[in-house]
Amino acid sequence: MKTVKENTSLFAGSPAELLRQATGTLDATVALCVLDADGKILQATSAFAVALSVPVSELLQRPLSTFLHAQHKHFLTSAKSENPPDPTERRLRFSTSDRPSMWFSAALSRVQENLSCFLLKLTPIDDLIRELEQAQKNETRWRYALQSAHQGVWDHDFRSNELFYSDDWKRIRGMRPDDVVDGSLNAWIQQVHPADREHVLEQIRLQDEGDVDFNVFHYRERHADGHWVWIESRGSRVEWDADGKPVRIIGTDTDITERRKAETELEEVSRRLRLALDVSRIGVFEANLDTGNVVRDDRLLRIYGLDPSAPMDQRHLLEERLHPDDREKALAAIAAGLSANEPFANSFRIVRPDGELRHIRSMSLTFIDADGDRKLIGANWDVTEDIVLRDELAHAKQLAEARNRELEAARSSIEYNALHDHLTKLPNRRFLDQRLDDWDAGAVAYTAILHIDLDRFKQINDTLGHQAGDAMLAHTARVLSSITDAEDFTARVGGDEFVILCKRQRSPNDVLALADRVVAALREPVFYEGIPCRFGASVGIAAKADGKTDAKQLLMDADIALYRAKGLGRNRAQVFTKQFQTQIHHAKRTADEIIKGLEDGCFIPVYQPQFDAQTLDIIGVETLARWRHPRKGVLAPDYFLKIAEDINVVTAIDRAIAVQAIGDFARWEERRLGIPRISVNVSSPRLREPGLIESLKELNIPFGRLSFELLESIFLDDLDEGVAQTLTALKSLGIDIEIDDFGTGHASIIGLMKLTPARLKIDRALIKPITTVLEQRQLVRSIIDIGHSLKIDVIAEGVETLDHAEILRDLGCDALQGYAFAKPMTCEQLELFVTSKSWR
């Protein structure tokens, strides 16, 4: 499309025809209109209407001046008078009632073929005009700001080699505005004070090499009349080349000569004052009474025995250091002086951080500073030597009294510590014994004894450490104190055991209710370092009967009831009965027999073979523990394991059985009996036994011939770091890991993958119903599939019939163990069993 200028000689016809000839259409994107000689709008493009935000229908036949800003109303008259052959360019502001004024570039052309008409073209320039106006305002604002601050501006453009220096820059140096400045470094540096040249050159180097973007430094430069002017120079890089080197730096220079002179004079006055104060050994302070801030000089801080170089909050220093006996009097004197608004004196003693006592005298006065803040200024000096000479006898008396008080406090502390537990602050066993004696003597009266022992406390101690255990004990003490009354007596009697002597007002039901509250409260989880710790409590109860009291026997009865509560599953309360005493005696006798049985070698292994599910070949034997009792014969673990756990000898039994089993296996190897491997059961304490790995190394066990069976419910999802390291070491020795009784615990697949055992054994409780219950058979199939997917062999325990064996074989089970093929047998019986192949 041709431009408006190119078409002015071609226009003819109606206004609409003129626009079509100029733009090609009335809806063109060019903002055009046709005006008659009086400035009335005859026709307009849609773009013109959009530019003015007025519909085309409201534009036609209306004077253009209707839409012009007041200052441009006469634009058309002046433009027509010029009668130009080419379009007349002007900047115009248009405004309507619906929008603020807008700037346009307006081109007015006379139509040559129709001298009574004009074409007006508009181009929006509002954003450009407003940006120019803002730039002009900013330039004016900063120019006046710099002039009023008497700062000289300099601009070094190294790319164009243009160096600019403002009039104020020249005025600072005594130059006239029209003086020419030699801005070369060699010429300028000669005007810098010789003592400052090295510093100035270093600052220039830092900026030239790009080490700093914005630089501020002070130096002296020679004035035109010969004296030196102190200048504060601030420069900033604004343009860089491709290598990051600055090619343009702009900055300001400020004359700070008077400021430096004042600083020098002030420093001289301050030096004289410091010398005077040093000689007099007087310390000075200033306190802002409105903000509470306090500043003390080094001398005063040394008087107070403080290190001036150490960071400290001085606001409450006086109160902290005041001698307790002088605090009230000294602070009252300060308050009275502030209230009177007159100079006042004060005297007091301070206690230095090292404990030394010093006597201080003080003079102070208030004033209002230049900022309107109310302040207190004063001086302190040390008069200790004078006061000590006068008060030596009084001080000796005070010292003696203080020593007496300390001795009394020490006596009380020793007595308290002797009768209380240092961790929980509860009465200890010694205090409990005194109270029981008082009870028997009738000096105090109680109605029952609660003996409390924490459940699973050792597990928390072993896994999280003794600090966690201490936190649980302190928590227990707080719980017991909160649910007992002042008349009750609560004591920690050792380890994780506590005793409550119930006040005589409690009925038997009240005692039971109190025990239930103890159990319930200690069942709640306790968080230690973000970790929830769950334990519990077992409670034994022994109540006084028939009006007679043997307090220590009642404590023994409560202990027996506690043992019974633990035997019934823990986390419960149990009242003492005579039957419990009989059971305790039996357990004690059995425990003694177990210990003697270990000493006499009465714990022996028996073996139960394991068979390949497809071929029925023997693939291994499981070692089982038995106790050859001198009177009761051979006993299974069900008879002795619980008591063995209570007396902590399970590890010793495991060790004894394992040593015998490994010896029997070595004999089978010598006889070429053909038993591929042997497995032994291992308890949790056994895996934590120090020296386990070293003792196994000494046995020279053949690689891959020994397996350790771990209970799923104990190990699979509860591997602490120590046990995990032990299992890794076992695997490195060629000792396989097997999971026993799988399916009875709560192990996850993740736990199984983490442990990566060689084999898992499906518990007999899952195997027994598979001959009659389809769902149970499907469950067993799932366990087998899970094991095989993790490359773990699966052994079925409790295979009692051939029907069990056939079903398990069809389900893909790898090995079978149970009475259908062989019962547990001694070493000699196993050798005969294997050689005779009687199971086939």
Protein Blocks (a to p, Z undefined) as FASTA:
>chain_A
ZZfklmmmmggcjfklmmmmmnopakbcbdcddddfkopafbdcfklmmmnopafklmgo
pafklmpcfklmmmmmmmmmnopabdcddddddddfkbccddddddddddfklmkbccdd
dddfklmmmmmmmmmmmmmmmmmmmmmnopacddddfknopacddfklmmmnopafklcc
dfbfklmmmmpcfklmmmmmmmmmmmmnopafbdcdddddddfkopacddddddddfbdc
fkopafbdcdddddfklmmmmmmmmmmmmmmmmmmmmmnopacddddfknopacddfklm
mmnopafkbgcdfklmmmmmpcfklmmmmmmmmmmmmmnopacddddddddfkopacddd
ddddddddfkopacdddddddfklmmmmmmmmmmmmmmmmmmmmmmmmmmmmmmmmmmpc
fklopacfklmmmmmmmmmnopaccfbdcddddehklmmmmmnojklmmmmmmmmmmmmm
mmpcfkbccddeehjbccddddfklcfklmmmmmmmmmmmmmpccdeehiacdddddddd
dddehhiacfklmmmmmmmmmmmmmmnngjiacdddfklmmmmmmmmmmmmmmmmmmmno
paccdddddddfklopafbdcdddddddfklopadfklmmmmmmmnopmmmmmmmmmmmm
mmmmmmmmmnonopabacddddfklmmpghklmmmmmnopaehiaccdddfklmmmmccf
klmmmmmmmmmnopacddehihjamcdfklmmmnopabdcddfklmmmmmmmmklmmmmm
mmmmmmmmnopacddehiabfklmmmmmmnopabdcdjkloccddfklmmmmmmnommZZ
